[in-house]
Amino acid sequence: MTTIEMIYGGFDPAFIDINIQPINEMNGELINELPPLGSHHTKTKISLIPGGNGFNFCRTLATLGRSITFVGPSSQLYENLIKEHNIPLKVKAIENAEVNYTGILNLLNGEIQFNSVKGQLSVENLSADIIECYRKSPLKSISNIALNPTSIEWISSLVLSLWSKDLLQDYQDKFNPLSLLQEQTETTFEGIIFIDPSDITGFNHLKEFQIFLSELRKLKGEKYLSVNENELRCISDLFRKTPQDLSESLELPIIYHSADEVVFYGKKNIKLSTKKLDTKRTFVGAGDCFNGSFIHSIFDNNSIEDSLGFAIESSSYLIETGKYPS
C-alpha cells in the first residue's frame, strides 16, 4: 500500500440512516414488493447507522486500511453510532451544521430513501481549519449536491480554496462563490478531485451545477466524475452531449456504474460487467463503497481498469454480506 498522509473526506451533509430491512419469512431474503397499505410486516430489522455519501465514502477507505478523517456535520448521537458500529475513522465536526435523517427501505432489488434535510452547508460554515483540510488532503471530494440547499455556494467555495488558502479574508467584501470561480485563471492542484453528485434529477440549481462542472476545466490535475444511470442521463441531457463527448468537453473522466455494468469514459474507454449476486442483504452505501474502493486502489497506483474491477468486487461484497470490505 502506498504511504499517504491523513486523508480528509466528506465535506457534505451527514445523515443518520434509519435502515429498514423487511424480511421474507419464507426464504429469509429481503421482500421485493411493498406490503399493502395498513398491513403490518412483522419480520423486520431496523437499525440506526451513521451515513451520507461522504461518510460512507470515508468509511470504505477506513475499513480498507486508510487513515481518514470525516469532515462534516456531527452530533453526540452521530459519533456514538460510529463507535457502536466500530467504524475506524476520526471526525472533524463542521461547526453550526446539523445532522440530517434518512429513512431507508431495503428491497430485494434496490432501496428507497426518504430524506429529511434540515441542515445545510454554506459559506458561513467555512473556517480556516476546514479550508486547510480540503487543500492538503490527497482526496478533494464533492458530493451530495441535491441534498444541500446551498450546495453550489458551498462546493464553489471549496474549489476556490484551491486558488487561495486565505479565501475568507481575500473575498470577504465580495463573495458570490460561483461568480468568483468564473473569474479565476488556470491553476494546478495536487491530489484527486472526486465528484459524486448523488441524485440530481430534482435539483433546482442544475444550470448553476452545469456552470460549476464547466469551470472545473481551469483546474489541472486528476479528476473523476462518478454517476449512476439517472445521474448520467440528467447531466447528459443538461449538456446535450453523449457521455463520451461530455467527458471530452469537460476534460473530466466519467465513471458510470449500474447494477449490470461499469463504463469508464475518458481518453481510453473501459467497459466491465458487474457480478451476478445470489444473495442481496443491502444496497445502502453500495455506490459509495464502489467509489471509495476505486480511489483506494488508485492511491495504490493501480490502473484504472484494475481499480474499477476492485471497486466492483468491494461493492458486491457489501451487497452480499452487509459489511464493508476490509
N, C-alpha and C positions, 0 to 999 in steps of 0.2 A: 504494500500500500504506500502510495506517495505521501510523504510527510507534508501536511498542510496546516497552517496556523488555524486558530479558532475561526470557525465559520459562524456567521450570523445570518439568520434566515427569518422568514415570517414577514414582518413589515406590512401586515394586513390585518383585517378583523379576526378576532378569535371567537370561537363558539364552544359552548358546552353542548355536546350531542346527546339528545335523549334517544338512544338507539333501541328500536323496537323490532324484535325478531319473532314473528308469528310462525310456529312450527306445525307442520302437517303431522297429526297424531298417527297416521297410518305408516309413514315411512321415515319420519324424523327429519325430513327436509323442510326448507322454507316453503310457505304456501306460495302459489303463483297467481292467485286472484284475491281481490279484496272481499272480505266477508260481507254479506248483505247488511244494509243499514239496520241498526237496532239489535244486531246479534252480539253475542259475547264469545270471543275466541279465547279459550282458557289456557292453551299451551303456548304461552308467550314469554319470551325472555326480554327484560327491559334493563338497560344499564345506562349510566351516565359516563361519558367519555370526553376528555378534552379534545377539541378538534378545530376545524378550519383548514382551508387549503394549505396555508403557510405552515401551520403547526404540524399537519400530517407529513408534509414535505420534510420538515426538520426531524420529526420522529423517525422517518425512514433512514435518514442519514445517521442518526444517533444509534439506532439498532444495528446498522451496518458497521458501526465502529468509529464514526467520525465524532470529533469533539465539536459540539454545536450548541449555540445559544439561540433560543426562540425570542425574537424581539416583537412584542405586540401587547395588546391589552391583557390584563391579568386580574385575578382576584384570589382571595384565600381559598375559595372552593375550587377554582381552576387549578391552583398549584397543589392542593390536597389530592385532586383527582390524578394529577401527573404522578405523584408519589404512590398512590394506591395502585396504579397500573404499571409501576416500576419502569417508567419511561426515562431513559438515561440522558436527559438533556437539561440545560440550565435555562432560566427565564430572566430576561431583562424587560421589566414592565415599562410600557409607554404610559406616562403619567396622564391622568384625567381621561383615560379611554376605557370604555365599558366592554365587558364580555357579553356576547350575544348568545342566543339559544337556537338550537335547531332540533326539530322532531324528525327522525329518520325512520321511515317504514321500509324494512327489508323484504323484498320479494325474491322468488327463485331466480328470476332473470334480470334483476335490476333493483333500483331503490328509488324512493320518492322522498324528497326533502322539503320540509316546511320551515322556512327560516323566519325568525323573529329578530329583526335588525333594529336595535335602538342606538347602539354606539356607532360612532363614525370616527375616521381618522382624517385630519386636515392639517393645514399649516400650523394651526395652534398647538398641535401635538408634537411638533418637531422640537428638538433640542440639540445642542452641540453634541451631546453624547450619542443620540440616535443617528445624527449625520455622520459622526466618526465611525460608528459601527457599520453603516452602509458603505462608506467609502473604502474601509480597509478589509472588508470581508471578501474572500475569493468568490463568494456567491452573492449576486445582487438580484434578489428576487422581486418580481412584480406579479401580484396575483389577486384573485377575488375582486375583480374590477366592479362588477354589478352589485355586489353586496355592501359596498361602501358609498353612501350618497355623495361624498365629496372626493371620490377616488381620483378623478382627473387632476384636481388640485394637489392631492397627496402624492400620486406617483410622479407627476411632473416635478414636484419639489425634490423628491428623492433623486431623480435623474439629474436635476440641476446641481445637486450637491457634488456630482462628479466633475463639474467645472469649477466649483468653488466650495471649499470647506467652511468658509465664512458666509455661507448662503444667507443666513438670517440677518446678519449685520449688513451685508452688501446690498440687499434688496428690501430693507425694512420700510423704505418710503414708497416703494413701487413693487407690489407683489401680486401680480397675476401670473402664476407659475407657467401656465401653458403659453401665454404670450411671450414670457421671458425665454422659454425654451425655444421658441421660433426665432428669437433674436441671436441665438448662440451660433458660433462658428464651429468647425470640426474640432474634435479633440479625441485623444485615445484614452482608454481605461484599462486597468488590469482586472483580471478575474472573468466571471461569466455573468452576463445578464440573462436571466431565465424568466420568461413571461408565460404565465398560466392564467388566462383571463377568467376562467370558470364560465358559467352560463351567462352569456351576454345577450341572449335573444330578446329580453325585455328591458334592456338597459336604455335609459332615457338620453344618455350622452354619447351615443355611438359616433356621431360626427366628430366630437372632440377626441374620442379614442382613436378615430381614423387619423386625425392630425398628429396625435401623440406617437402612433406607430410610424408615421412618415418621418417625423422629426428624429427618430432613433438612428436614422442613416448617418447623422452627424457624429455619432459615437462609434469609433473604430475599435473593434475588439470582438471577442467571442460572444455571440448572442444566439438565443433559440426562442422560438415561439411554439408552445405545445398546446394542441387543441383536440377536442373530440369532434364527433360528426356535426353536432349542432353548431358548435363554435366556429368550425371551419366554414360551414355553409354561410353563417352570418357574416363573417369577415370577408369571404369571397364575394358575397352579394354587395357588401358595403363598398368594396373597391372595384367591383365589376371585373374581376380577374380570376383566372383559374388558379389553383394552388401553386402551380409551378411558376406562372407569370407573377403571382403575388410575391412569392419568395424572392424572385429576381428583382422585382420593382422595389421592394423594401430592403433589399440586401440583408435578408433575415431568413435563415434556415427555419423551416416549419416541420414540426413533428406532429403527424396525425395519428391518433390512436383510437381504436374502436374494439369491440368485442371480437371482431373477426380478423383484423389486420392492423399493421403499423406501417405507415409510409413516411419516409423522410424526403422532403423536398428541399434541395439545395443544389450546390454545384454538381453533386452526384446524387441521383435518386436511389433510394433503397426501399424495398418492399418485403416485409416479413409477415408470415401468418402467426396468429396467436395460438395458444394451446386450447385444445378441446378438453373441458373440465367435467369430470363426472360428479364431483362434489362442489357445492357452492354454499359457503357459510356466510359470507358478507361481501358487499360491494363497496361499503363505506371506506373511503380513503384509497381505493384501488388505483385511481388515476394519479393521486398524489404520490403513492408508493412507486408507481411507474416512473414518474418524473424524478423523484429523489434517487431512485436506483440508477437511472440513466446518468445523472450528474455524478453520483458516487463513482461509477465506472469511468466516466470522462476524467475525473480527478485522478484516477489511477493510470491515466494516459492510454486507455484502450481506444480502439477505433470506434467510429460512430456505429457501425453495424454490430460490433460485439456489445457495445453499450446498450443498444436497443434490444438485443437478444437477452441481455441480463435483466433489463427492465421488464421484459415480458415474463421471464421466469419469476421475478420477485413479486410482481403484482398478481400473478397466477397463484403463487404460494399464499398470499394474503387472502385471496378469494376462497381458496380451498380450505385453509386452516383457521382463518380468522385472526392470524398472528402476523406481525410484521417480520420480514426476513432478518436474520442475524448472521 
